[in-house]
Amino acid sequence: MNNGLEMPSVGLGTASHQNKDSMVSAIMEAGYCHIDTAFIYKNEEVVGEALAECFAKGKLRSEVFVTTKLWHSQYGDVEGAIKESLQKLKLDYVDLYLIHWPLGYYSEPKAPVHKIWPQMESLVEKGLTKSIGVSNFNNQLVWDLLTYAKILPVCNQVELNPQCPQPEVVKFLLAKNIIPVAYTPVARPGAVENGDALCPPDWPDLRKDEFLQGIAKKYNKSVVQVMLNWGLCRGHCVIPKAAGLDHQKENLDIFDFKLTEEECQQIIERCGKGIRLCNKF
């Protein structure tokens, strides 16, 4: 990261995840060392219980990178917000604290980012988080932030997957030494069947894409693994969700092959329709 610290390139996304035992197995058996949560996920206490169990079993705090996020209802007291999260997580600090959405217009009172960011910086100075960053920011918002930030954002967590590649966002962030972190990195396959309220009825399942299946066959990998490797090849970190141990292991087994630059570009040309699931603006 741009502050000299390291962030594991694959993390466990925990949105809608409330199973402590699954989180423990992800860390202790599958080998995850990066856990991503947020205040609005309403599972920080579950994550905290899972972490405490892992530490009791011998895992070191320094071996687990923990991210959580500030919600727009908390802008009035940023330090109080992170302390509440730390209490739930049973931690003295988090490794990364993000502004979850640039939703200052909807907060009461309204809070522009230039008022929030100095409070974020103070959290680093007080040792409550090692690093700070943003999420769901477009290039204009990041550019503006860089004009006054004393402590730079280390990442911007945004929706990135083959059908939502956001090439201009990725290009800009990498040029500014800010890591793009991809949520929904495999575009929520099976979301329609699972009744995901965010997904329209015609939401595609990229696991069924014949072109991606061909690449997967070439490397003897699953389509999901191909999509995650595509993200790494573009310079993303990826935080896929997975509850079952086999799925968790599958998502980590992506470092023994590398897509070619041509394949990465072909995936964008084939799948990159610019369809967004979460961030519609």
C-alpha positions in Angstrom: 0.0 0.0 0.0 1.1 3.6 -0.4 1.9 3.8 3.3 4.4 1.0 3.3 2.1 -1.6 4.9 0.8 -4.7 3.2 -2.8 -5.9 2.5 -3.4 -9.5 1.5 -4.7 -9.6 -2.1 -7.6 -11.9 -1.4 -10.0 -11.4 1.5 -13.2 -12.9 2.8 -16.2 -10.7 2.1 -18.7 -11.0 5.0 -21.8 -9.0 3.8 -24.9 -10.9 4.9 -22.6 -13.5 6.6 -23.6 -14.4 10.2 -22.0 -17.8 10.7 -19.1 -17.6 13.2 -18.0 -21.2 12.6 -17.7 -20.5 8.9 -15.5 -17.5 9.5 -13.3 -19.5 11.9 -12.9 -22.3 9.3 -12.0 -19.7 6.7 -9.1 -18.4 8.8 -8.0 -21.6 10.5 -8.6 -24.2 7.8 -8.8 -22.4 4.4 -6.0 -19.9 5.3 -7.7 -16.5 4.9 -5.7 -13.7 6.5 -7.9 -10.8 5.3 -11.5 -10.3 6.7 -13.7 -7.5 5.4 -16.7 -6.3 7.4 -18.7 -3.1 8.0 -20.9 -1.4 10.5 -23.9 -1.7 8.2 -23.4 -5.5 7.7 -24.5 -5.9 11.3 -22.1 -8.7 11.9 -19.1 -7.1 13.5 -19.9 -8.9 16.8 -20.0 -12.2 15.0 -16.7 -11.4 13.2 -15.3 -10.4 16.6 -16.3 -13.7 18.2 -14.7 -15.6 15.3 -11.5 -13.6 15.6 -11.3 -14.2 19.3 -11.7 -18.0 18.8 -9.0 -18.0 16.2 -6.6 -16.0 18.5 -7.4 -18.5 21.3 -6.4 -21.3 18.9 -3.0 -19.7 18.3 -3.5 -17.3 15.4 -1.6 -14.0 15.9 -3.3 -10.7 15.6 -0.6 -9.6 13.2 -1.6 -12.5 10.9 -5.1 -11.3 10.3 -5.8 -8.1 8.3 -9.2 -6.7 9.4 -11.2 -4.1 7.5 -14.4 -2.4 8.6 -16.2 0.7 7.4 -17.9 4.0 8.5 -21.6 4.3 7.6 -23.1 7.7 6.7 -25.2 7.7 9.9 -21.9 7.8 11.8 -20.3 10.9 10.3 -21.1 13.1 13.3 -18.7 11.1 15.5 -16.1 9.2 13.5 -13.9 8.3 16.5 -16.9 7.1 18.4 -17.9 5.0 15.4 -14.6 3.2 15.1 -14.5 2.6 18.9 -18.0 1.0 18.7 -16.7 -1.2 15.9 -13.6 -2.1 17.8 -15.6 -3.1 20.8 -17.8 -5.4 18.7 -14.7 -6.8 17.0 -12.9 -7.3 20.3 -9.9 -5.5 18.9 -7.6 -2.6 19.9 -7.2 -1.5 16.3 -8.3 -2.4 12.7 -5.9 -2.6 9.8 -8.1 -0.6 7.5 -11.0 1.7 8.0 -13.0 3.0 5.1 -15.7 5.6 4.4 -18.2 3.1 3.1 -20.1 5.5 0.7 -19.8 9.2 -0.1 -23.2 9.8 1.2 -22.7 13.0 3.1 -25.7 14.6 1.5 -27.9 12.1 3.2 -26.4 12.4 6.6 -27.8 14.7 9.3 -26.2 17.1 9.6 -24.8 17.0 6.1 -21.1 16.1 6.1 -18.8 16.8 3.1 -15.8 14.5 2.7 -13.4 17.3 3.4 -14.9 17.5 6.9 -14.9 13.7 7.4 -11.4 13.0 6.2 -9.4 14.9 8.9 -11.4 12.8 11.4 -10.3 9.7 9.6 -6.7 10.8 9.7 -6.9 11.3 13.4 -7.8 7.7 13.8 -4.4 6.7 12.3 -2.6 9.2 14.6 -4.4 7.7 17.6 -3.6 4.1 16.7 -7.2 3.0 16.2 -6.5 2.0 12.6 -3.3 1.3 10.7 -4.7 2.6 7.3 -7.6 4.5 5.9 -9.4 4.5 2.6 -12.6 4.9 0.8 -15.3 2.9 -0.9 -17.7 3.6 -3.8 -15.9 6.8 -4.7 -15.7 7.8 -8.3 -12.5 9.4 -9.8 -13.7 12.9 -9.3 -14.3 12.4 -5.6 -10.9 10.7 -5.1 -9.2 13.4 -7.1 -10.7 16.1 -4.9 -9.7 14.1 -1.7 -6.1 14.0 -2.9 -6.0 17.8 -3.0 -6.2 18.1 0.8 -5.5 14.7 2.3 -2.5 14.6 4.7 -2.8 10.8 5.0 -3.6 9.3 1.6 -6.3 6.7 1.1 -4.7 3.4 0.6 -7.5 1.9 -1.4 -10.9 2.5 -3.0 -13.3 -0.5 -2.6 -15.6 -0.6 -5.6 -17.7 -3.0 -7.6 -15.3 -4.7 -10.1 -15.9 -7.9 -12.0 -15.7 -8.9 -15.7 -19.1 -7.4 -16.5 -18.3 -4.2 -14.5 -14.6 -3.7 -15.2 -14.6 0.1 -14.8 -11.3 0.5 -16.7 -11.0 4.3 -16.1 -11.5 3.9 -12.4 -8.8 1.1 -12.2 -6.4 3.1 -14.4 -6.8 6.2 -12.3 -6.4 4.5 -9.0 -3.3 2.5 -10.0 -1.8 5.7 -11.4 -2.3 7.4 -8.0 -0.9 4.3 -6.1 -4.3 3.6 -4.6 -5.3 -0.1 -4.6 -8.6 -1.0 -6.3 -10.4 -3.5 -4.0 -13.1 -5.5 -5.8 -16.3 -6.3 -4.1 -18.7 -8.6 -6.0 -15.6 -9.8 -7.9 -17.4 -12.7 -9.5 -20.7 -10.7 -10.1 -22.8 -12.8 -7.7 -23.4 -15.9 -9.8 -26.7 -17.6 -8.9 -28.1 -14.4 -7.4 -31.4 -14.6 -9.2 -31.9 -18.2 -8.1 -31.0 -17.2 -4.6 -33.6 -14.4 -4.6 -31.0 -11.5 -4.3 -33.2 -8.4 -4.1 -30.6 -6.3 -5.8 -30.5 -8.4 -9.0 -32.9 -7.9 -11.9 -34.5 -11.1 -13.3 -32.1 -11.1 -16.3 -29.0 -10.9 -14.1 -26.3 -13.1 -15.9 -24.5 -15.9 -14.2 -21.0 -15.6 -15.6 -20.2 -19.2 -14.6 -22.2 -20.2 -17.7 -20.3 -17.9 -20.1 -18.8 -20.2 -22.8 -15.8 -17.9 -23.3 -14.9 -18.0 -19.6 -15.6 -21.7 -19.5 -13.0 -22.1 -22.3 -10.3 -20.2 -20.4 -11.2 -22.2 -17.2 -10.7 -25.5 -19.1 -7.3 -24.3 -20.5 -6.0 -23.7 -17.0 -7.9 -26.6 -15.3 -9.6 -24.1 -13.0 -13.2 -23.1 -12.3 -14.8 -20.0 -14.0 -14.9 -18.4 -10.5 -11.1 -18.9 -10.1 -10.6 -17.4 -13.6 -12.6 -14.3 -12.7 -10.7 -13.8 -9.4 -7.3 -14.3 -11.2 -8.5 -11.7 -13.8 -8.9 -9.3 -10.9 -5.4 -9.9 -9.6 -3.9 -9.6 -13.0 -5.5 -6.1 -13.3 -4.0 -5.0 -10.0 -7.1 -5.5 -7.8 -7.4 -7.0 -4.4 -10.5 -9.2 -4.4 -12.9 -9.9 -1.5 -15.3 -12.7 -2.6 -17.9 -14.0 -0.3 -17.9 -17.7 0.6 -19.6 -19.6 3.5 -18.6 -23.2 2.8 -15.1 -24.4 3.4 -14.7 -25.9 -0.1 -15.8 -22.7 -1.7 -13.5 -20.7 0.6 -10.5 -22.9 -0.5 -11.5 -22.6 -4.1 -11.4 -18.8 -3.9 -7.8 -18.9 -2.5 -6.5 -21.4 -5.0 -5.8 -18.8 -7.7 -2.1 -18.2 -7.4 -0.7 -21.1 -9.5 -1.7 -19.6 -12.9 -1.9 -16.2 -14.5 -4.0 -15.1 -17.4 -2.3 -13.5 -20.3 -2.8 -9.8 -21.0 -4.6 -10.7 -24.1 -7.0 -13.0 -22.2 -7.6 -10.2 -19.6 -8.6 -7.8 -22.4 -10.7 -10.4 -24.2 -12.7 -11.0 -21.0 -13.4 -7.2 -20.8 -14.4 -7.1 -24.5 -16.6 -10.2 -24.1 -18.2 -9.6 -20.7 -17.7 -5.9 -19.9 -21.1 -4.5 -20.4 -20.8 -1.9 -17.6 -23.6 -3.5 -15.6 -23.6 -2.4 -12.0 -25.3 -4.2 -9.2 -24.7 -2.0 -6.1 -23.3 1.4 -7.3 -25.7 2.8 -9.8 -24.1 6.3 -10.1 
